[in-house]
Amino acid sequence: MVKDEKENLSATDLLHLRFAADPQISSDGDLVAYAVHRVLPSDDVYASDIYVCDVDAGDVQRFTHGDSRDVHPRWSPDGKLLAFLSNRPI
């Protein structure tokens, strides 16, 4: 639905934004891993998950999930393994 009037962005709208960061291409160039950040309003902190995209197919799969901060994905030299930093409890 298109409105005739412009809608202003509110502070609560910002809580729904997600942004991608730190893209890493696998050694064969077939996959891209990246972090997607979001706000957890209840805790007033950021959380992030790692996603992996198949470049040729355009398919995106969530690699991690939860309320932790999973960041800085890095491929192993052979491109078979993906490492990342996290603050999740052990």
Contacts in CASP RR format, 6 or more apart in sequence:
PFRMAT RR
TARGET T0000
AUTHOR 0000-0000-0000
METHOD contacts of the structure
MODEL  1
MVKDEKENLSATDLLHLRFAADPQISSDGDLVAYAVHRVLPSDDVYASDI
YVCDVDAGDVQRFTHGDSRDVHPRWSPDGKLLAFLSNRPI
14 39 0 8 1.000
15 39 0 8 1.000
15 41 0 8 1.000
17 38 0 8 1.000
17 39 0 8 1.000
18 36 0 8 1.000
18 37 0 8 1.000
18 38 0 8 1.000
19 36 0 8 1.000
19 37 0 8 1.000
20 34 0 8 1.000
20 35 0 8 1.000
20 36 0 8 1.000
20 37 0 8 1.000
20 51 0 8 1.000
21 34 0 8 1.000
21 35 0 8 1.000
21 36 0 8 1.000
21 37 0 8 1.000
21 71 0 8 1.000
22 34 0 8 1.000
22 35 0 8 1.000
22 71 0 8 1.000
22 72 0 8 1.000
22 73 0 8 1.000
23 32 0 8 1.000
23 33 0 8 1.000
23 34 0 8 1.000
24 32 0 8 1.000
24 33 0 8 1.000
24 34 0 8 1.000
24 73 0 8 1.000
24 74 0 8 1.000
24 75 0 8 1.000
25 31 0 8 1.000
25 32 0 8 1.000
25 75 0 8 1.000
26 32 0 8 1.000
26 33 0 8 1.000
26 75 0 8 1.000
26 79 0 8 1.000
27 75 0 8 1.000
27 77 0 8 1.000
27 78 0 8 1.000
27 79 0 8 1.000
28 79 0 8 1.000
29 55 0 8 1.000
30 54 0 8 1.000
30 55 0 8 1.000
30 56 0 8 1.000
31 52 0 8 1.000
31 53 0 8 1.000
31 54 0 8 1.000
31 55 0 8 1.000
31 75 0 8 1.000
31 79 0 8 1.000
32 52 0 8 1.000
32 53 0 8 1.000
32 55 0 8 1.000
33 50 0 8 1.000
33 51 0 8 1.000
33 52 0 8 1.000
33 53 0 8 1.000
33 63 0 8 1.000
33 73 0 8 1.000
33 74 0 8 1.000
33 75 0 8 1.000
33 82 0 8 1.000
33 84 0 8 1.000
34 50 0 8 1.000
34 51 0 8 1.000
34 53 0 8 1.000
34 73 0 8 1.000
35 48 0 8 1.000
35 49 0 8 1.000
35 50 0 8 1.000
35 51 0 8 1.000
35 70 0 8 1.000
35 71 0 8 1.000
35 72 0 8 1.000
35 73 0 8 1.000
35 84 0 8 1.000
36 48 0 8 1.000
36 49 0 8 1.000
36 50 0 8 1.000
36 51 0 8 1.000
37 46 0 8 1.000
37 47 0 8 1.000
37 48 0 8 1.000
38 46 0 8 1.000
38 47 0 8 1.000
38 48 0 8 1.000
39 45 0 8 1.000
39 46 0 8 1.000
39 47 0 8 1.000
40 46 0 8 1.000
40 47 0 8 1.000
40 67 0 8 1.000
43 67 0 8 1.000
46 69 0 8 1.000
47 66 0 8 1.000
47 67 0 8 1.000
47 68 0 8 1.000
47 69 0 8 1.000
48 68 0 8 1.000
48 69 0 8 1.000
48 70 0 8 1.000
48 71 0 8 1.000
49 62 0 8 1.000
49 63 0 8 1.000
49 64 0 8 1.000
49 65 0 8 1.000
49 66 0 8 1.000
49 70 0 8 1.000
50 62 0 8 1.000
50 63 0 8 1.000
50 64 0 8 1.000
50 70 0 8 1.000
50 71 0 8 1.000
50 73 0 8 1.000
50 82 0 8 1.000
50 84 0 8 1.000
51 60 0 8 1.000
51 61 0 8 1.000
51 62 0 8 1.000
51 63 0 8 1.000
52 60 0 8 1.000
52 61 0 8 1.000
52 63 0 8 1.000
52 82 0 8 1.000
53 59 0 8 1.000
53 60 0 8 1.000
53 61 0 8 1.000
54 60 0 8 1.000
63 73 0 8 1.000
63 82 0 8 1.000
64 70 0 8 1.000
64 84 0 8 1.000
64 86 0 8 1.000
66 88 0 8 1.000
68 86 0 8 1.000
68 87 0 8 1.000
68 88 0 8 1.000
69 86 0 8 1.000
69 87 0 8 1.000
70 84 0 8 1.000
70 85 0 8 1.000
70 86 0 8 1.000
70 88 0 8 1.000
71 84 0 8 1.000
71 85 0 8 1.000
71 86 0 8 1.000
72 84 0 8 1.000
72 85 0 8 1.000
73 82 0 8 1.000
73 83 0 8 1.000
73 84 0 8 1.000
74 82 0 8 1.000
74 83 0 8 1.000
74 84 0 8 1.000
75 81 0 8 1.000
75 82 0 8 1.000
76 82 0 8 1.000
76 83 0 8 1.000
END
